[in-house]
Amino acid sequence: MIENAVYLIRYNNKVPKELFSRSLISRARRDANISQAELVRRAKPSQAAISMYEAGTRSPTLDTLLRIIRAAGSDLRIGLSGPDTHTITRERFEKTLDPKVLEEFNAKERERVRLARLGR
């Protein structure tokens, strides 16, 4: 794990919450250099649950997310801050995502904007 690394993520209603937990769990597991099976052994969720969390098809409760992140040897810090311009936060968040996930999200966002412009 990168010493004293801080990853800023802005939660809002425009990005599915599954992407946040997916990114955090995958990142913590990769940083710890452990398999899903090892994470299951340490955190005690089911193998299926970890798989769904990392696939973004299911989102854990905050308590479960904290337990998983800690089992991988990381810590999750949550804080409040004033509104930002979104640009810096989005750039930092995008760096934590798998490139395929980022492209899928951007493609969906482009389509949403295109449809909005057409009045749909």
C-alpha positions as CSV (number, residue, x, y, z in Angstrom):
1,M,0.0,0.0,0.0
2,I,1.2,3.5,-0.8
3,E,2.3,5.1,2.5
4,N,-0.1,7.9,3.6
5,A,-2.0,7.8,0.3
6,V,-5.4,9.6,0.3
7,Y,-8.0,8.9,-2.3
8,L,-10.7,11.5,-2.5
9,I,-14.1,10.3,-3.7
10,R,-17.1,12.5,-4.1
11,Y,-20.3,10.7,-3.4
12,N,-23.3,12.1,-5.3
13,N,-26.4,10.9,-7.0
14,K,-24.9,10.9,-10.5
15,V,-22.4,8.0,-10.0
16,P,-23.8,4.6,-8.9
17,K,-22.7,3.7,-5.4
18,E,-21.6,0.3,-6.6
19,L,-18.7,1.9,-8.5
20,F,-17.4,3.4,-5.3
21,S,-17.4,0.3,-3.2
22,R,-16.2,-1.7,-6.2
23,S,-13.2,0.6,-6.6
24,L,-12.4,0.7,-2.9
25,I,-12.5,-3.0,-2.3
26,S,-10.5,-3.8,-5.5
27,R,-7.9,-1.2,-4.7
28,A,-7.5,-2.4,-1.1
29,R,-7.2,-6.0,-2.2
30,R,-4.6,-5.2,-4.9
31,D,-2.6,-3.0,-2.5
32,A,-2.5,-5.9,-0.1
33,N,-1.6,-8.3,-2.9
34,I,-4.2,-10.8,-1.7
35,S,-6.7,-13.0,-3.6
36,Q,-10.5,-12.8,-3.2
37,A,-10.3,-16.1,-1.3
38,E,-7.9,-14.6,1.2
39,L,-10.0,-11.5,1.6
40,V,-13.0,-13.8,2.2
41,R,-11.0,-15.7,4.9
42,R,-10.0,-12.5,6.6
43,A,-13.3,-10.5,6.4
44,K,-15.8,-13.4,6.5
45,P,-18.2,-12.4,3.8
46,S,-19.1,-15.0,1.3
47,Q,-17.0,-15.5,-1.9
48,A,-20.1,-14.6,-3.9
49,A,-20.5,-11.4,-2.0
50,I,-16.9,-10.3,-2.6
51,S,-17.2,-11.2,-6.2
52,M,-20.5,-9.2,-6.6
53,Y,-19.0,-6.2,-4.7
54,E,-15.9,-6.1,-7.0
55,A,-18.1,-6.6,-10.1
56,G,-20.3,-3.7,-9.1
57,T,-23.5,-5.7,-9.1
58,R,-24.0,-5.4,-5.4
59,S,-23.1,-2.7,-2.8
60,P,-22.1,-3.6,0.8
61,T,-23.3,-1.7,3.8
62,L,-20.9,0.8,5.3
63,D,-20.2,-1.6,8.2
64,T,-19.4,-4.4,5.7
65,L,-17.3,-2.1,3.5
66,L,-15.2,-1.0,6.6
67,R,-14.7,-4.7,7.7
68,I,-13.5,-5.7,4.2
69,I,-11.2,-2.7,3.8
70,R,-9.7,-3.3,7.2
71,A,-9.3,-7.0,6.5
72,A,-7.2,-6.0,3.5
73,G,-5.0,-3.9,5.7
74,S,-6.3,-0.5,4.7
75,D,-8.4,2.1,6.5
76,L,-11.4,4.0,5.1
77,R,-11.6,7.5,6.2
78,I,-14.8,9.5,5.6
79,G,-15.0,13.3,6.1
80,L,-17.1,16.2,5.2
81,S,-16.0,19.1,3.1
82,G,-17.5,22.0,1.2
83,P,-18.5,21.7,-2.4
84,D,-15.7,21.5,-4.9
85,T,-15.5,22.2,-8.6
86,H,-15.7,18.5,-9.3
87,T,-12.8,18.5,-11.7
88,I,-10.0,17.7,-9.3
89,T,-12.1,15.2,-7.4
90,R,-13.3,13.4,-10.5
91,E,-9.7,13.2,-11.8
92,R,-8.5,11.6,-8.6
93,F,-11.4,9.2,-8.5
94,E,-10.9,8.2,-12.1
95,K,-7.3,7.2,-11.3
96,T,-8.7,4.6,-8.8
97,L,-10.9,3.0,-11.4
98,D,-10.2,0.1,-13.7
99,P,-9.9,1.6,-17.2
100,K,-12.7,-0.6,-18.5
101,V,-15.0,0.6,-15.7
102,L,-14.1,4.2,-16.4
103,E,-14.8,3.8,-20.2
104,E,-18.2,2.0,-19.5
105,F,-19.2,4.9,-17.2
106,N,-18.1,7.6,-19.7
107,A,-19.9,5.8,-22.5
108,K,-23.1,5.8,-20.4
109,E,-22.6,9.4,-19.5
110,R,-22.2,10.4,-23.1
111,E,-25.4,8.6,-24.0
112,R,-27.3,10.2,-21.1
113,V,-26.1,13.7,-22.3
114,R,-27.0,12.9,-25.9
115,L,-30.5,11.8,-25.0
116,A,-31.0,14.8,-22.7
117,R,-30.1,17.1,-25.6
118,L,-32.8,15.3,-27.7
119,G,-35.3,15.8,-24.9
120,R,-35.7,12.2,-24.0
